[in-house]
């Protein structure tokens, strides 16, 4: 059973802006027992920055010591509580990065409760002790047992940070080992006429069909599914191919983002096979089709091999991870690039792409922790969609 913890956080600034510090307390929600404390100075900062810094520190304590637990945050800052609850906009540039960091750390279902200042005295005391030079860093009273659960929703898959235990001794100053990963939300484009007819459809060198009405409806459903986590999404990136660009524009409009293009995520080029059905390719190029189905190094119809696509996709991934490090990014792409990224994330051989199915307008979530990626979700459809029916459309 999932247990609960309470994060109490506060900030102090003597001058506003002036010398600033934060305090954070982690408690067992059932017993009220203190699990950990943190109090540190921040240099010169405003009181609001100090308050948000305390929130981040408290959520880091929860992630490290109580992964999988329900979290309630209690603060005497009306501003932070209302902004993190989504009722007030975050307008100040200095607060936005801290708020985004807190959003990435907060597990699904985190609640924010305003409390009077006299009920937040413990966190306030820690902040002032830090300012007075009598404390600096984390004190762990006790470590609760593991409370991890499997993610049950798209939001949980996207926003939960890694919660692997870290050594208190090695991470005593800041616990930087808990930095947020780069989370890549991969969306396959909606159906086109070629998809429905099960025709090979490549990248920019292809016939380049656009979305059908059904495909646009599919992507609108995905966009609606992603909308609750819009503030956590840093960018929407798309393959420049028409069907992915049209899909990305629908998603980006729903999330309030602009579309960024990444050619590395374009579909495999099928050369002479483009526009043909699988049966037609089998009739016209039987030997080549057999070779292609058994080799990641064979280029179909003078197009691209899986190996060539892999090199291109991983180059695009490297650019993405550099540009959006530690953020959540939606990438609208195609079957082959998405399966290639999945194989990379789970350290499977490239040949594993032959054993994966990927539905149109499906969502796959990968997290990249430096050189240690992981898969959080694969081939998921928005609620109310039939994944078994979607499998009938393979290409």
N, C-alpha and C positions, 0 to 999 in steps of 0.2 A: 504494500500500500504506500502511495506517495505521502510523505510527511511534508510539513510546512515550516518555513523559516520567515522571520521578520527582519527586514533591514531598516535600521534607524540611521539617518544621515543628517549632517548639518555642516554649515560652513561659517567661517568668521573672517572678516576683513577689517582691520583697524585703520580706517581712512577711506575705504570704498571709492577708488582703489587704494590699497595700502598693503602692508604685510598681511598675508592671508594663509589660512590653513583649513583643513577639513577634519571631520571626525565621522567614523562609521562603526556601527555595532551590528553584529549578526546574532540573532537569538533563535532558540527553538520556539516555534509558534505555540506548541502545546504546553510547555513547562515554563517558558520565559527565561530559561537558562541562557547565559551569555556563552556563545560558541567562539566568537572572535571579536577583536577590536582593531581599529586602524586609525591612526591620527598622524598627519604629516603637514609640513609647511609647503606652500606653493610659490613663494616669492611674492611679488606684488601682483595683486589681482582684485577683481571686484567681489562683492559678497555673493552675487549670483553665480559667478564662476566657481567660487569656493563651494557653494551649495551643490552644484552639479558634479563637482569633483568628488564630493562626499558620496553622492549617489553612485557614481561609477565605482568607487572603492568598495562600497557595500555590496553592489552586484557582483563584483569580482570575488569578494569573500563567499557569497552564495554559490557562485559557479565552482569555486575551488573546493569548498567544504560540504556543499549540499547539492550536488548535481542531480537533477530530476525532481527536486523538491518544489512545492508551490511557494511562491514568493509574494509577500506583502511588503511594500515600502511605506514607511511612515516618516514624514518630514513636516517641519513647521514653515516651509517655504510654499506659499500658495502658488507662486509662479511655476516652480518646478513640478508640483503635483498636477496643476492644470495642463501644463504643456505636455508632460509625459502621458497624461490621460487622453490627449488628443483634442481637448476642448479649446485650448489657446494655441495660436500659431507661434512658432519660434522665429522671431524676427532678428534678434541680435546675432551678428556674425560670430562673436566670441563664444556664444553658447551652443551654436548648431553642432560643431564637431563633438562636443561633450555629450549633447543629447543623442546624437547618432550612435556614439559609442555605447551609451546606456541602453539604447534600443536594441543594439546587437547583443548585448549581454543579457538583457531581461528575457527570461523564458516565457513561452506562451502562457497567457492568463495572469501575468504579473499585475497586481493591483496597487494603486497609489492612494494613500490616505493622508489628508492633512490633519495635523495634530497641533494643539496649542504649544507655544514655546516651552511652557513649564512641564510638558509631557515628553520633551525631547532633550532633557537635561544631560543624559549620558553622552550622546553624540556631541552636544555643545561643549561639554567638559573636555572631551578628547581633542576637539579642535583648539580650544584655548590652551590646553596643556602643550600641544604642538607649538603654538605661537610663543609660549613661555619657555620653550626649550626643554621641557621635562619629559617629553616622549617623542618618538619618531619611529613609526613602522607598525607592523602587525604583531598582535599578541593572540595566540590561539589558546583558548581555554580547554577545548576538547574537540576532537574530530568525530562527527556523527558517522554512522555506517553509510554504505553506498545506497543511494536512492534512485538510481538511474532507471528510466523507462524508455521504451522505443518511441520515437516521434510518431504522433498520430495525425498530424495535419500538415498542410503545406507551410503554414506560417511557422510551425515549430521546426520543420526541417530547414527552413531558410534562416531563422533568426537565432537558433540556439548556438552559442559558442562551444568550442571544444572544452570539455570538462575533465580531461585526464588529470589525475592527481599530480601535483608538483611538490618538490621538496621544500619545506618551510625554510630549511637552512640555506638552500641555494637561491631561493626567490624571496628573501626577507625584505628586499627593498623594491616594492612596486609590483611584485609578482608578474613581471613582464612576460613570463612563459605562457600566460593566458591570453595573449593577443588574439584578436578576432581573425578568423580566416578570410580569404577571399571566397565568397560564396557565389557560384555560377548557376543561375537558374536557366536551364536550357529548354527552349520551347521549339518544338518542331512546327513548321508552318502548317496552315490549314490546307484542305484538299483543293486541288485544281482539276480541270477536266482530265489531265493526264493521270492524276492520282486515281481517280475513279475508274478510269479505263485501264489501270495498271500498266502504264507505259513508262519506259525509262525516261527520266527527265533530269538533265544535268544542270550545269551551272550557267554562266553567262554566255557560253558558246552554244547553248541549247535553244530550242524553240522559245524558251522562257515564258511559259504561260503564267497568267495571273490567277488569283484566287477565284473560285466559284462563289456563288451566294452561300452555299453550304460551308465552304471554307472560311468565309468572313464570319459567319455565325459561330463556327467553332472557335475562332480566335477571340471573338468578343466574349465568349464564355470563359476562356483562359484569362483574359484581361480582367473580367469581373472577379475571378478567383484570386488574382494577384492584388487587386485593389486594396484590401485591408492592410497590406504590408507596403503600400506605396512609399511611405516616408523612409523605409529602410532600403529602398532600391536607389542606388547611386546613378545608374545609367541603363539605357536599353541599347544593345549592340546588335547589329544585323548583318547577315550576309547580303551582298549587294544584288543578289538575284531577285527578280521581280516578286515571286511569291513570298519570299522571306521579308523583303522590304515592305510589301503591303501588310503582311502580318505584324511586323514590328511597328508600323505606323499606328495600327489599331491599339496595340498594347501600350505604346508610348503615350498616346492621347489619353488613355484611361489612367495612366500613372503620373501624368504631368511632366513627362520627360521628352527630350529630343532624341532622335535616332542617330546613333553613331554607326558608321559602316566599317566592317572588318572583312576584307576579301579572303582572309585565311579560312573563314568559316563557310565559304561557298560549297555547293555540292560537287561531287565528283563529275568530271566530264566523261560522257559515254561515247563520244565520237560518232561513228556511223550508226551506233545503236540508238541514239537519241530519238525519241518519239515512237519507237517500236515497242510492242508488247513482248513479254517474256517468250511467248509462243512463237512470235515472228522472228525473234533473234535465234531461237532454237532451230527454226526451219532454215534460216539464211546462213547462220554462222554456228553450226552445231559443235564443231571441234573447238572453236574459240570460246564458246560459252562454257564448255566442259573445263577447259583450261582455266578460265577466269574464276569459276566457282571453287577451284582448288588451289588458287595461288593469289597471294596478296601483291605479287610483283608483276602480274600481267595487266597490261592496259587494254581495256575493252574497246574494240572498234577504232583504235588510234587515239583514244582518249587518255584518261589518267588511271594509274594503278592505285590500289588501296595504299601502297607504300608511299607513293607520291602525295596522295591526299593527306596521309599522316604527317608528313614533313610540313606541308602547308598549314595544316590545322594546328600543329604544335607551335609553329612560329606565331600564328595568330594568338594562341593561348598565352605565349610568353609576353606579347605586347599587352594583352588584356590584364595579366597579373601585375605588370609593371605600372600600368596606368591607373588601375582601380584596386590597388593593394589594400586588403583589409575591408573591402566594401562588398555589397551585394549587387550583382549585375545580372540583368536578364539578357540572354543571348538567343536570338531567334535564328535558327539554322535548319539543317537538313538531316536526313537519315544517316548518311555516311560520316559527316563530321561529328555528330552527337555520339554515335556508337564508337567512334575513334577516341573521343574524350573519355567515355566510360571505360573503355579498355585500358586507357592510360591511368585513370584514377584507381582502378582496382588491380593494377599491375598484371593484367592479362595479356597474352600474346595477341598481336594484331589479328590473327586468324579467328579470334573469338567474335569478330563482327559478323561472321557467317551464322552465328548461333544466337543472335539478338533480334528481337522484333521491336519495332518502334511505331506507335500509332500516330496518325496525323493529329496535330494540335495537342500533343502530349507534353508533359512537363517532367524533366529530369533535373535533380539538384546534386551538384558536386561541390565539395568544399576543399580548398587548397590551403594547407598549413605549410608554407614554405615548400619543402620537397616531399611533404607527406599528405597526399590527397586522400579523400574518402568520398564514398557515394552515399547520399542521404535519401534519395528517392529516385525511382526509375519508372519511366513510361506511365506516369500517373495522369488521369483525366479529371477534369473538374467534376464535382459531385453531380450526380444525375446522368452522367454519360456512361455508356456501356462499353467497357474495355474489350469484352469478347466480340461485340459487333464491330468495334474498330479494327480488330485483327483481320477482318475480312478484306480490309483495304491495306495491302502490304506496302506498296511503293509510295 
